[in-house]
Amino acid sequence: MVFISVKIASECLNNRVFEIFLAYLQKVANHAYWKICLRVEDVQGKNVLTKFWVRERRLVCKWQTLIKAHVDVKTTDIAFTEIW
């Protein structure tokens, strides 16, 4: 016998937490040190409904350099994430 398991991408996205800087959402550089987390509540087609989860404050100290990187991540549960 062969068993085939089928994973639905929308079920895998539920309750996932995404982290993003507030400056990316509001396009204001003054909010660059605030990081917020959004939790996925529901998936409707290609749209994801999220709920505010947590807010953190990150501040870069003097004489430190930021490194900008871009990575496409493929997770084991068929979801694709783009990290900047």
TIZALUM-806653 format. One record per residue: x, y negated, z of N, C-alpha, C in turn; residue in three letters; residue number from 0. Coordinates in steps of 0.02 Angstrom, whole numbers, plus 50000, padded with zeros to 5 digits. Example, Ala and Ser with C-alpha at 12.3 -4.5 7.8 and 13.67 -1.06 7.14 Angstrom:
! TIZALUM-806653
nx, ny, nz, cax, cay, caz, cx, cy, cz, res, n
50660, 50284, 50390, 50615, 50225, 50390, 50660, 50165, 50390, ALA, 0 .
50642, 50112, 50354, 50684, 50053, 50357, 50645, 49998, 50394, SER, 1 .
END
This chain:
! TIZALUM-806653
nx, ny, nz, cax, cay, caz, cx, cy, cz, res, n
50041, 50059, 50000, 50000, 50000, 50000, 50043, 49938, 50000, MET, 0 .
50020, 49888, 49965, 50055, 49825, 49963, 50009, 49772, 49992, VAL, 1 .
50035, 49735, 50040, 49996, 49681, 50070, 50022, 49614, 50044, PHE, 2 .
49977, 49573, 50023, 49996, 49507, 49998, 49966, 49454, 50044, ILE, 3 .
50009, 49411, 50069, 49984, 49357, 50111, 49982, 49293, 50070, SER, 4 .
49929, 49256, 50077, 49920, 49194, 50041, 49919, 49137, 50091, VAL, 5 .
49963, 49088, 50081, 49964, 49029, 50124, 49935, 48970, 50086, LYS, 6 .
49890, 48936, 50117, 49861, 48876, 50088, 49900, 48816, 50115, ILE, 7 .
49924, 48774, 50070, 49967, 48718, 50090, 49932, 48671, 50137, ALA, 8 .
49867, 48660, 50128, 49831, 48614, 50172, 49828, 48640, 50243, SER, 9 .
49824, 48705, 50253, 49823, 48733, 50320, 49892, 48727, 50353, GLU, 10 .
49944, 48730, 50314, 50012, 48724, 50341, 50027, 48652, 50361, CYS, 11 .
49995, 48604, 50329, 50007, 48533, 50346, 49971, 48510, 50408, LEU, 12 .
49918, 48544, 50428, 49880, 48522, 50487, 49923, 48523, 50549, ASN, 13 .
49917, 48471, 50590, 49954, 48462, 50653, 50028, 48450, 50643, ASN, 14 .
50050, 48438, 50583, 50120, 48420, 50571, 50131, 48346, 50589, ARG, 15 .
50190, 48330, 50615, 50204, 48262, 50637, 50256, 48232, 50590, VAL, 16 .
50241, 48173, 50561, 50286, 48137, 50518, 50313, 48076, 50554, PHE, 17 .
50378, 48064, 50547, 50410, 48005, 50578, 50427, 47955, 50523, GLU, 18 .
50412, 47891, 50536, 50427, 47839, 50487, 50440, 47774, 50525, ILE, 19 .
50482, 47732, 50497, 50495, 47668, 50528, 50439, 47619, 50509, PHE, 20 .
50420, 47578, 50556, 50365, 47531, 50546, 50380, 47481, 50491, LEU, 21 .
50444, 47466, 50480, 50463, 47419, 50427, 50444, 47446, 50358, ALA, 22 .
50446, 47512, 50348, 50427, 47541, 50284, 50351, 47534, 50272, TYR, 23 .
50312, 47539, 50325, 50240, 47534, 50318, 50217, 47462, 50307, LEU, 24 .
50246, 47415, 50344, 50224, 47346, 50340, 50268, 47303, 50295, GLN, 25 .
50323, 47330, 50271, 50369, 47295, 50227, 50394, 47230, 50258, LYS, 26 .
50409, 47233, 50323, 50436, 47176, 50361, 50499, 47200, 50396, VAL, 27 .
50555, 47167, 50383, 50619, 47188, 50411, 50623, 47179, 50486, ALA, 28 .
50581, 47137, 50515, 50583, 47125, 50587, 50563, 47187, 50627, ASN, 29 .
50527, 47233, 50597, 50503, 47293, 50632, 50547, 47354, 50617, HIS, 30 .
50608, 47343, 50597, 50651, 47398, 50575, 50670, 47445, 50632, ALA, 31 .
50668, 47422, 50694, 50689, 47465, 50749, 50631, 47503, 50782, TYR, 32 .
50570, 47493, 50759, 50513, 47531, 50785, 50501, 47592, 50741, TRP, 33 .
50502, 47650, 50772, 50487, 47712, 50736, 50421, 47739, 50762, LYS, 34 .
50375, 47756, 50717, 50311, 47784, 50739, 50304, 47854, 50711, ILE, 35 .
50265, 47894, 50746, 50251, 47962, 50725, 50176, 47967, 50710, CYS, 36 .
50160, 47998, 50654, 50091, 48008, 50633, 50078, 48083, 50629, LEU, 37 .
50023, 48106, 50658, 50006, 48177, 50658, 49950, 48190, 50608, ARG, 38 .
49957, 48241, 50567, 49908, 48258, 50516, 49846, 48287, 50549, VAL, 39 .
49789, 48257, 50534, 49725, 48280, 50560, 49686, 48321, 50509, GLU, 40 .
49688, 48299, 50445, 49648, 48333, 50394, 49680, 48321, 50326, ASP, 41 .
49670, 48368, 50281, 49695, 48362, 50212, 49634, 48365, 50166, VAL, 42 .
49627, 48312, 50125, 49572, 48308, 50078, 49600, 48299, 50008, GLN, 43 .
49607, 48353, 49972, 49637, 48351, 49905, 49710, 48333, 49910, GLY, 44 .
49730, 48277, 49879, 49799, 48253, 49882, 49810, 48203, 49938, LYS, 45 .
49758, 48186, 49975, 49762, 48137, 50029, 49767, 48172, 50096, ASN, 46 .
49808, 48143, 50139, 49817, 48169, 50207, 49793, 48117, 50256, VAL, 47 .
49748, 48136, 50301, 49724, 48090, 50352, 49766, 48101, 50415, LEU, 48 .
49796, 48046, 50439, 49841, 48051, 50496, 49813, 48012, 50555, THR, 49 .
49840, 48027, 50614, 49822, 47993, 50675, 49886, 47970, 50709, LYS, 50 .
49883, 47910, 50739, 49942, 47884, 50774, 49960, 47932, 50830, PHE, 51 .
50025, 47949, 50836, 50047, 47998, 50885, 50091, 47966, 50938, TRP, 52 .
50145, 47933, 50919, 50190, 47903, 50968, 50230, 47847, 50934, VAL, 53 .
50255, 47800, 50975, 50297, 47746, 50950, 50360, 47744, 50991, ARG, 54 .
50417, 47740, 50957, 50482, 47737, 50990, 50519, 47675, 50966, GLU, 55 .
50566, 47652, 51007, 50606, 47595, 50987, 50678, 47617, 50979, ARG, 56 .
50706, 47603, 50921, 50776, 47619, 50906, 50811, 47555, 50888, ARG, 57 .
50869, 47545, 50915, 50907, 47484, 50900, 50979, 47503, 50885, LEU, 58 .
51005, 47476, 50831, 51074, 47490, 50811, 51119, 47440, 50848, VAL, 59 .
51172, 47466, 50877, 51219, 47423, 50914, 51266, 47388, 50865, CYS, 60 .
51301, 47338, 50891, 51349, 47301, 50851, 51407, 47346, 50829, LYS, 61 .
51434, 47330, 50772, 51493, 47363, 50744, 51480, 47436, 50727, TRP, 62 .
51418, 47454, 50715, 51403, 47521, 50691, 51375, 47515, 50620, GLN, 63 .
51387, 47565, 50580, 51367, 47565, 50511, 51308, 47612, 50501, THR, 64 .
51258, 47590, 50463, 51202, 47633, 50445, 51219, 47670, 50380, LEU, 65 .
51200, 47732, 50376, 51211, 47772, 50316, 51142, 47785, 50286, ILE, 66 .
51134, 47766, 50223, 51071, 47778, 50188, 51076, 47842, 50148, LYS, 67 .
51029, 47887, 50158, 51030, 47952, 50125, 50960, 47969, 50100, ALA, 68 .
50957, 48011, 50049, 50894, 48033, 50020, 50898, 48109, 50011, HIS, 69 .
50849, 48145, 50039, 50849, 48218, 50036, 50779, 48242, 50021, VAL, 70 .
50772, 48289, 49974, 50709, 48324, 49962, 50713, 48390, 49999, ASP, 71 .
50666, 48402, 50043, 50668, 48461, 50086, 50611, 48507, 50067, VAL, 72 .
50626, 48571, 50057, 50574, 48620, 50045, 50570, 48664, 50107, LYS, 73 .
50512, 48662, 50140, 50504, 48701, 50201, 50481, 48771, 50185, THR, 74 .
50482, 48815, 50235, 50464, 48885, 50224, 50390, 48895, 50215, THR, 75 .
50349, 48845, 50233, 50277, 48853, 50227, 50248, 48814, 50167, ASP, 76 .
50286, 48810, 50113, 50265, 48784, 50048, 50253, 48709, 50048, ILE, 77 .
50274, 48673, 50098, 50265, 48600, 50099, 50329, 48567, 50077, ALA, 78 .
50322, 48511, 50042, 50379, 48473, 50020, 50381, 48407, 50057, PHE, 79 .
50439, 48388, 50080, 50447, 48326, 50118, 50504, 48287, 50088, THR, 80 .
50495, 48222, 50082, 50547, 48178, 50057, 50572, 48135, 50114, GLU, 81 .
50636, 48139, 50128, 50665, 48102, 50184, 50712, 48049, 50156, ILE, 82 .
50705, 47989, 50182, 50748, 47933, 50162, 50794, 47916, 50218, TRP, 83 .
END
